[in-house]
Amino acid sequence: MARFTFNLPDIGEGIAEAEIVAWHVKPGDMVEEDGRLADMMTDKATVEMESPVAGKVLEVAGEAGDVIAIGSPLVVLEVEGSVPDDVAAQNEAAGDQAEPAPAPAPPPPPEPEEEQSQSVQQVEPAPPPPAPPSSPAFTAPPQGSRPPGAPKVLASPAVRKRAKELGIDLCEVRPAQDGRVRHADLDAFLSYGASRGYAPAGGARPDETIKVVGLRRRIAENMAAAKRSIPHFTYVEECDVTELEKLRADLNAKRAHKDGDERPKLTMLPLLIAAICRVIPDFPMLNARYDDEANVVTRHGAVHMGMATMTDSGLMVPVIRNAQGMNLWQLAAEILRLSEAARTGKARSEELSGSTFTLTSLGPLGGIASTPVINKPEVAILAPNRIVERPVFVPDETGGERIAKRKLMNLSISCDHRVVDGYDAAAFVQAVKRLIETPALILAD
């Protein structure tokens, strides 16, 4: 038997360290060659580390959430025979990349014997504090605690069941008529007897301590950096999307391709992306990235549209490359593909970086307005809010006005005030509004 220390290899250009997201082995486990060891996350992607040899796991480096340097020991294995030369050479090359560990600090000078004897004392633990007495005002009386000899309360089975669920003793409820307790009597009792502790809002749950690791920690760091370094401002405008919704319904009704293949169903997002791509050449300061260390703003000619996507692991931003060159059906297909890749963890690192403008949408949960956080180093992010129907004054055939039911949606944009002025943001949103309120312009050449 021999010991083999597997060093964390170079898993990406320019990567100096990686975070342990999850372990797939523990000390004592047997692992096959190419077996899963751990999931490691870098700034760009999550990578699954595999064992180069078969053996027994003796030691692992740290816990989930710990960050280790490239070339540092990841797993110590007990293997049979010798390690293949190519594996040993690659592992040694990986270990050479690790920074040398600092020299250990010299031990402190020993204390005098007298001081040591005084410091070694057994301290008896303090007795636990007495439990606080429970407040009778929030304790429901036990069921069936009516006085001996008291007459039986008349009530239907449904009323008795409800009283039991609420913790109410029917003996304490005064019926309004016939001597029979009804639901209305329970309601009145709850209204006037709330101070006695009936119908509590809910039960207590034990506290939870959750370590913030992996993608959740990376999101926290990125959001904190964005809010700390970017002076945000938000502008909100209301748009009438009645005609846009009609166009979307008509296109979906005829989405069968001439070759027989059915195109993906259109949502609001492809139409909104198409409108943004038509408008953004007139507002190049919004399709930009700001390097605040070099103090350089890069205005991009192509629109690489980031889409904030919710996954089980947290928020991810897959990128539609060159969105300005796609039609509505291509945009819809790419949105489906990238969203599925992000949710299943199959998105490649190049599909999760390089966006120049981000769109974030919560669909029906979008609320009436948002203040989205900019996806640094971008300078703008747009959030369509939920669609609501409201009565609106619209022109009639006689030159006057009439009231009609219309579909309305707010657009909320957050911008980096170091790069984008308020006038530019407002003019951009107004230009997008003009297109989505006259959707034929989106499709016009």
C-alpha positions as CSV (number, residue, x, y, z in Angstrom):
1,M,0.0,0.0,0.0
2,A,1.1,3.6,-0.8
3,R,-0.2,7.0,0.1
4,F,-1.0,9.3,-2.9
5,T,-1.8,13.0,-2.3
6,F,-4.0,14.4,-5.1
7,N,-3.3,18.1,-5.6
8,L,-6.0,20.4,-6.9
9,P,-5.1,20.8,-10.6
10,D,-5.3,24.0,-12.7
11,I,-9.0,24.1,-13.6
12,G,-9.1,27.3,-15.7
13,E,-6.9,30.0,-17.1
14,G,-6.1,32.7,-14.5
15,I,-7.7,30.7,-11.6
16,A,-5.7,30.9,-8.4
17,E,-8.2,29.2,-6.0
18,A,-11.4,27.3,-5.9
19,E,-14.2,26.9,-3.3
20,I,-15.4,23.5,-2.1
21,V,-19.1,23.3,-3.0
22,A,-19.8,19.7,-2.1
23,W,-17.9,16.5,-1.2
24,H,-18.9,13.2,-2.8
25,V,-16.5,11.1,-0.6
26,K,-15.4,11.0,3.0
27,P,-12.6,9.4,4.9
28,G,-12.9,5.6,4.7
29,D,-14.7,5.6,1.4
30,M,-13.4,3.6,-1.6
31,V,-13.2,5.5,-4.8
32,E,-12.7,4.1,-8.3
33,E,-10.5,5.7,-11.0
34,D,-12.4,8.6,-12.5
35,G,-14.8,8.5,-9.5
36,R,-16.3,11.7,-8.2
37,L,-14.4,13.4,-5.4
38,A,-15.8,17.0,-5.0
39,D,-17.5,19.9,-6.8
40,M,-15.2,22.9,-6.9
41,M,-16.4,26.4,-7.9
42,T,-14.3,29.1,-9.4
43,D,-15.2,32.6,-10.6
44,K,-16.4,31.1,-13.9
45,A,-18.0,27.8,-13.3
46,T,-18.5,24.7,-11.1
47,V,-16.1,21.9,-11.9
48,E,-16.5,18.2,-10.9
49,M,-13.1,16.8,-9.7
50,E,-12.5,13.1,-10.4
51,S,-9.9,10.8,-8.9
52,P,-7.0,9.9,-11.2
53,V,-6.5,6.6,-9.4
54,A,-8.5,4.1,-7.4
55,G,-8.0,3.8,-3.7
56,K,-9.3,4.4,-0.2
57,V,-9.9,8.0,1.0
58,L,-7.7,8.8,4.0
59,E,-8.0,12.6,4.3
60,V,-10.0,15.4,2.6
61,A,-9.1,19.1,2.5
62,G,-11.6,21.1,4.4
63,E,-15.4,21.4,4.4
64,A,-17.9,22.8,2.0
65,G,-17.4,26.5,1.8
66,D,-13.6,26.4,2.3
67,V,-11.4,27.9,-0.4
68,I,-8.2,26.2,-1.3
69,A,-5.4,27.3,-3.7
70,I,-4.6,25.6,-7.0
71,G,-1.9,23.0,-6.4
72,S,-2.8,22.5,-2.7
73,P,-3.7,18.9,-1.5
74,L,-7.3,18.0,-2.1
75,V,-7.5,14.3,-1.1
76,V,-5.1,11.8,0.3
77,L,-5.7,8.3,-1.0
78,E,-4.3,4.9,0.0
79,V,-3.6,3.0,-3.3
80,E,-2.4,-0.5,-4.2
81,G,0.9,-0.6,-6.0
82,S,2.5,2.4,-7.6
83,V,0.9,5.4,-9.1
84,P,1.3,5.6,-13.0
85,D,4.1,7.9,-14.1
86,D,1.9,10.2,-16.1
87,V,-0.5,10.7,-13.2
88,A,2.3,11.3,-10.8
89,A,3.9,13.8,-13.1
90,Q,0.7,15.8,-13.6
91,N,0.0,15.8,-9.9
92,E,3.6,17.0,-9.1
93,A,3.2,19.8,-11.7
94,A,-0.1,20.8,-10.0
95,G,1.6,20.8,-6.6
96,D,4.4,23.1,-7.9
97,Q,1.8,25.8,-8.5
98,A,0.9,26.0,-4.9
99,E,2.4,28.9,-3.0
100,P,4.8,27.9,-0.3
101,A,3.3,27.8,3.1
102,P,4.5,30.5,5.5
103,A,7.0,29.4,8.2
104,P,5.3,28.6,11.4
105,A,5.5,31.2,14.2
106,P,7.9,30.3,17.0
107,P,6.2,28.9,20.1
108,P,5.6,31.4,23.0
109,P,8.1,31.3,25.9
110,P,7.0,28.9,28.7
111,E,5.2,30.5,31.6
112,P,6.7,30.3,35.1
113,E,5.6,27.2,37.0
114,E,3.8,29.3,39.6
115,E,1.7,31.1,37.0
116,Q,1.0,27.8,35.2
117,S,-0.2,26.2,38.4
118,Q,-2.5,29.1,39.0
119,S,-3.8,29.1,35.5
120,V,-4.7,25.4,35.6
121,Q,-7.9,25.5,37.5
122,Q,-11.1,23.6,37.2
123,V,-14.0,25.9,36.7
124,E,-17.3,24.6,37.6
125,P,-20.0,25.3,35.0
126,A,-22.5,27.9,36.0
127,P,-26.0,26.4,36.8
128,P,-28.4,26.9,33.9
129,P,-30.8,29.9,34.3
130,P,-34.3,29.0,35.5
131,A,-36.8,28.7,32.7
132,P,-39.0,31.7,32.4
133,P,-42.6,31.1,33.5
134,S,-45.0,30.7,30.7
135,S,-47.4,33.5,30.3
136,P,-51.0,32.4,31.0
137,A,-52.3,35.0,28.5
138,F,-51.0,32.9,25.6
139,T,-52.0,29.4,26.8
140,A,-55.1,27.9,25.4
141,P,-57.3,26.1,27.9
142,P,-57.4,22.3,27.6
143,Q,-60.4,20.8,25.8
144,G,-63.2,19.4,27.9
145,S,-62.2,21.4,31.0
146,R,-65.7,22.5,31.9
147,P,-66.7,22.4,35.6
148,P,-68.1,19.2,36.9
149,G,-71.9,19.1,36.5
150,A,-71.9,21.8,33.8
151,P,-74.5,21.1,31.1
152,K,-73.2,19.8,27.7
153,V,-72.6,22.6,25.1
154,L,-74.8,22.3,22.0
155,A,-72.8,22.6,18.8
156,S,-72.6,21.0,15.4
157,P,-69.6,18.7,14.6
158,A,-68.2,21.3,12.3
159,V,-68.2,23.9,15.0
160,R,-66.7,21.5,17.5
161,K,-63.9,20.7,15.1
162,R,-63.2,24.4,14.4
163,A,-63.2,25.2,18.1
164,K,-60.7,22.3,18.7
165,E,-58.4,23.6,16.0
166,L,-58.5,27.1,17.5
167,G,-57.9,25.8,21.0
168,I,-61.3,27.2,22.3
169,D,-63.2,25.6,25.1
170,L,-66.9,25.7,24.0
171,C,-67.9,26.1,27.7
172,E,-66.5,29.7,27.6
173,V,-68.4,30.7,24.4
174,R,-71.7,32.4,24.9
175,P,-74.2,31.5,22.2
176,A,-76.3,34.2,20.6
177,Q,-79.5,32.2,20.4
178,D,-81.1,28.9,21.1
179,G,-78.3,27.9,23.4
180,R,-76.4,26.4,20.4
181,V,-72.9,27.6,19.6
182,R,-72.5,28.5,15.9
183,H,-69.6,29.7,13.8
184,A,-70.7,33.3,14.3
185,D,-70.4,32.8,18.0
186,L,-66.8,31.5,17.6
187,D,-66.0,34.6,15.4
188,A,-67.4,36.9,18.1
189,F,-65.5,35.1,20.8
190,L,-62.2,35.4,18.8
191,S,-62.8,39.1,18.3
192,Y,-63.3,39.9,22.0
193,G,-61.2,37.1,23.5
194,A,-58.0,37.5,21.5
195,S,-56.1,38.8,24.6
196,R,-56.8,35.5,26.3
197,G,-54.6,33.7,23.9
198,Y,-57.0,32.0,21.5
199,A,-56.2,31.6,17.8
200,P,-52.4,32.2,18.0
201,A,-50.8,33.5,14.8
202,G,-48.6,30.4,14.5
203,G,-46.3,28.0,16.2
204,A,-42.6,28.6,16.8
205,R,-40.0,26.7,14.8
206,P,-36.4,25.9,15.8
207,D,-33.7,28.3,14.6
208,E,-31.6,27.2,11.6
209,T,-27.9,28.0,11.0
210,I,-27.1,27.7,7.3
211,K,-23.6,28.1,6.0
212,V,-23.5,30.4,2.9
213,V,-21.4,28.5,0.4
214,G,-21.0,27.9,-3.3
215,L,-23.1,29.9,-5.7
216,R,-25.1,31.5,-2.9
217,R,-21.9,33.0,-1.4
218,R,-20.7,34.2,-4.9
219,I,-24.1,35.9,-5.4
220,A,-23.8,37.6,-2.1
221,E,-20.3,38.8,-2.8
222,N,-21.2,40.1,-6.3
223,M,-24.3,41.9,-5.1
224,A,-22.5,43.5,-2.2
225,A,-19.7,44.6,-4.5
226,A,-22.2,46.1,-7.0
227,K,-24.2,48.0,-4.4
228,R,-21.0,49.2,-2.6
229,S,-19.2,50.5,-5.7
230,I,-22.0,51.5,-8.1
231,P,-24.2,54.5,-7.5
232,H,-27.5,53.2,-8.7
233,F,-30.5,55.2,-9.8
234,T,-33.8,53.7,-11.0
235,Y,-36.3,55.0,-13.5
236,V,-39.8,53.5,-13.9
237,E,-42.3,54.0,-16.8
238,E,-45.7,52.6,-17.6
239,C,-46.3,51.0,-21.0
240,D,-49.5,49.9,-22.7
241,V,-48.8,46.3,-24.0
242,T,-52.3,45.5,-25.2
243,E,-51.3,45.4,-28.9
244,L,-48.0,43.6,-28.1
245,E,-50.0,40.9,-26.4
246,K,-52.3,40.6,-29.4
247,L,-49.3,40.3,-31.7
248,R,-47.8,37.6,-29.4
249,A,-51.0,35.6,-29.4
250,D,-51.3,35.8,-33.2
251,L,-47.7,34.7,-33.7
252,N,-48.1,31.8,-31.2
253,A,-51.2,30.7,-33.1
254,K,-49.2,30.3,-36.3
255,R,-45.9,29.1,-34.9
256,A,-45.9,25.8,-36.8
257,H,-42.9,25.9,-39.2
258,K,-43.4,25.3,-42.9
259,D,-41.3,22.2,-42.5
260,G,-43.7,20.8,-39.9
261,D,-41.5,21.6,-36.9
262,E,-43.2,23.6,-34.2
263,R,-41.4,26.7,-33.1
264,P,-41.0,27.5,-29.4
265,K,-43.8,29.4,-27.8
266,L,-43.2,33.1,-27.6
267,T,-43.2,34.8,-24.2
268,M,-42.8,38.5,-23.6
269,L,-39.0,38.3,-23.3
270,P,-38.1,37.7,-27.0
271,L,-40.3,40.7,-28.1
272,L,-38.8,42.9,-25.4
273,I,-35.2,41.8,-26.3
274,A,-35.9,42.6,-30.0
275,A,-37.2,46.0,-29.1
276,I,-34.1,46.7,-26.9
277,C,-31.8,45.6,-29.7
278,R,-33.5,48.0,-32.2
279,V,-33.2,50.9,-29.8
280,I,-29.8,50.4,-28.2
281,P,-27.6,51.6,-31.1
282,D,-28.9,55.1,-30.4
283,F,-27.9,54.7,-26.7
284,P,-24.4,53.1,-26.7
285,M,-23.7,54.3,-23.2
286,L,-26.1,51.7,-21.9
287,N,-24.7,48.7,-23.8
288,A,-21.4,49.1,-22.0
289,R,-19.0,47.7,-19.3
290,Y,-17.1,49.9,-16.9
291,D,-13.7,48.9,-15.6
292,D,-13.6,51.1,-12.5
293,E,-10.0,50.1,-11.7
294,A,-8.7,51.2,-15.1
295,N,-11.3,53.9,-15.3
296,V,-12.3,52.8,-18.8
297,V,-15.8,52.4,-20.3
298,T,-16.1,50.0,-23.2
299,R,-19.2,50.6,-25.4
300,H,-20.0,47.3,-27.2
301,G,-21.2,47.1,-30.8
302,A,-23.0,43.8,-30.3
303,V,-25.7,43.1,-27.7
304,H,-24.8,40.2,-25.5
305,M,-28.0,39.9,-23.5
306,G,-27.8,38.6,-20.0
307,M,-30.9,36.9,-18.6
308,A,-31.2,36.7,-14.8
309,T,-32.4,33.1,-14.2
310,M,-33.5,31.6,-11.0
311,T,-32.2,28.1,-10.3
312,D,-32.2,25.8,-7.3
313,S,-28.7,26.9,-6.4
314,G,-29.4,30.6,-6.8
315,L,-29.5,33.4,-9.4
316,M,-27.5,32.8,-12.6
317,V,-27.1,35.0,-15.7
318,P,-26.7,33.0,-18.9
319,V,-25.9,35.1,-21.9
320,I,-27.5,35.3,-25.4
321,R,-24.6,36.1,-27.7
322,N,-25.2,38.6,-30.5
323,A,-28.9,38.9,-29.7
324,Q,-29.2,41.7,-32.2
325,G,-28.7,39.2,-35.0
326,M,-31.6,36.8,-34.1
327,N,-35.3,36.8,-35.0
328,L,-38.0,36.3,-32.5
329,W,-38.1,32.5,-32.9
330,Q,-34.4,32.2,-32.5
331,L,-34.4,34.3,-29.4
332,A,-37.2,32.2,-27.9
333,A,-35.3,29.0,-28.6
334,E,-32.1,30.4,-27.1
335,I,-33.9,31.6,-24.0
336,L,-35.3,28.0,-23.5
337,R,-31.9,26.4,-24.1
338,L,-29.9,28.6,-21.8
339,S,-32.5,28.6,-19.0
340,E,-32.6,24.8,-19.0
341,A,-28.8,24.6,-19.1
342,A,-28.5,27.0,-16.1
343,R,-31.2,25.2,-14.1
344,T,-29.6,21.7,-14.7
345,G,-26.0,23.0,-14.1
346,K,-24.9,22.2,-17.6
347,A,-24.2,25.8,-18.7
348,R,-20.6,26.3,-19.9
349,S,-18.5,29.0,-18.4
350,E,-18.5,31.1,-21.6
351,E,-22.4,31.0,-21.5
352,L,-22.3,32.6,-18.0
353,S,-20.0,35.5,-18.7
354,G,-19.5,38.5,-21.0
355,S,-23.0,40.0,-21.0
356,T,-23.2,43.7,-21.9
357,F,-26.8,44.4,-20.8
358,T,-29.1,42.4,-18.5
359,L,-32.8,41.7,-18.5
360,T,-34.4,40.4,-15.3
361,S,-38.0,39.3,-15.1
362,L,-40.1,37.6,-12.3
363,G,-43.1,37.1,-14.7
364,P,-46.4,37.2,-12.7
365,L,-44.5,37.9,-9.5
366,G,-42.9,41.0,-11.0
367,G,-44.8,43.5,-8.9
368,I,-45.6,47.0,-10.0
369,A,-42.0,48.4,-9.9
370,S,-38.5,47.1,-9.2
371,T,-35.1,48.4,-8.2
372,P,-32.8,45.7,-9.8
373,V,-29.2,45.5,-8.9
374,I,-26.7,46.1,-11.7
375,N,-24.8,43.0,-12.9
376,K,-21.2,44.4,-12.5
377,P,-19.3,45.5,-14.6
378,E,-22.3,46.3,-16.7
379,V,-23.9,49.8,-16.4
380,A,-27.6,49.0,-16.8
381,I,-30.3,46.4,-16.1
382,L,-33.9,46.4,-17.2
383,A,-36.8,44.7,-15.3
384,P,-40.3,44.3,-16.9
385,N,-42.9,44.1,-14.2
386,R,-46.1,42.1,-14.2
387,I,-48.9,42.9,-16.7
388,V,-52.2,44.2,-15.1
389,E,-55.5,45.2,-16.7
390,R,-57.0,48.6,-15.8
391,P,-59.5,51.0,-17.3
392,V,-57.8,53.7,-19.4
393,F,-58.9,56.7,-21.4
394,V,-58.3,56.0,-25.1
395,P,-59.2,58.1,-28.2
396,D,-62.5,57.2,-29.9
397,E,-63.7,57.5,-33.5
398,T,-65.2,61.0,-33.0
399,G,-62.0,62.6,-31.8
400,G,-63.0,62.3,-28.1
401,E,-62.1,59.8,-25.5
402,R,-63.7,56.6,-24.2
403,I,-62.8,54.2,-21.3
404,A,-61.4,50.8,-22.4
405,K,-59.8,47.9,-20.6
406,R,-56.0,47.9,-21.4
407,K,-53.1,45.7,-20.5
408,L,-50.4,47.8,-18.7
409,M,-46.8,46.9,-17.7
410,N,-44.1,49.0,-16.0
411,L,-40.5,49.0,-17.1
412,S,-37.9,49.5,-14.3
413,I,-34.3,50.3,-15.3
414,S,-31.4,50.7,-12.9
415,C,-28.2,52.5,-14.2
416,D,-24.7,53.3,-13.1
417,H,-24.8,57.1,-12.6
418,R,-21.1,57.3,-13.1
419,V,-21.6,56.4,-16.8
420,V,-25.3,56.9,-17.6
421,D,-27.2,60.2,-17.0
422,G,-30.8,60.2,-16.0
423,Y,-31.9,61.8,-19.3
424,D,-30.2,59.0,-21.2
425,A,-32.0,56.3,-19.2
426,A,-35.4,58.0,-19.5
427,A,-34.9,58.6,-23.3
428,F,-33.9,54.9,-23.7
429,V,-37.0,53.6,-21.9
430,Q,-39.3,56.0,-23.8
431,A,-37.8,54.7,-27.1
432,V,-38.4,51.1,-26.0
433,K,-42.0,52.0,-24.9
434,R,-42.7,53.5,-28.4
435,L,-41.8,50.1,-30.0
436,I,-43.7,47.9,-27.6
437,E,-46.8,50.1,-27.8
438,T,-46.6,50.0,-31.6
439,P,-45.3,46.4,-32.1
440,A,-45.3,46.5,-35.9
441,L,-42.2,48.7,-35.6
442,I,-40.4,45.8,-33.9
443,L,-40.8,43.6,-37.0
444,A,-40.3,46.4,-39.6
445,D,-37.1,46.4,-41.6
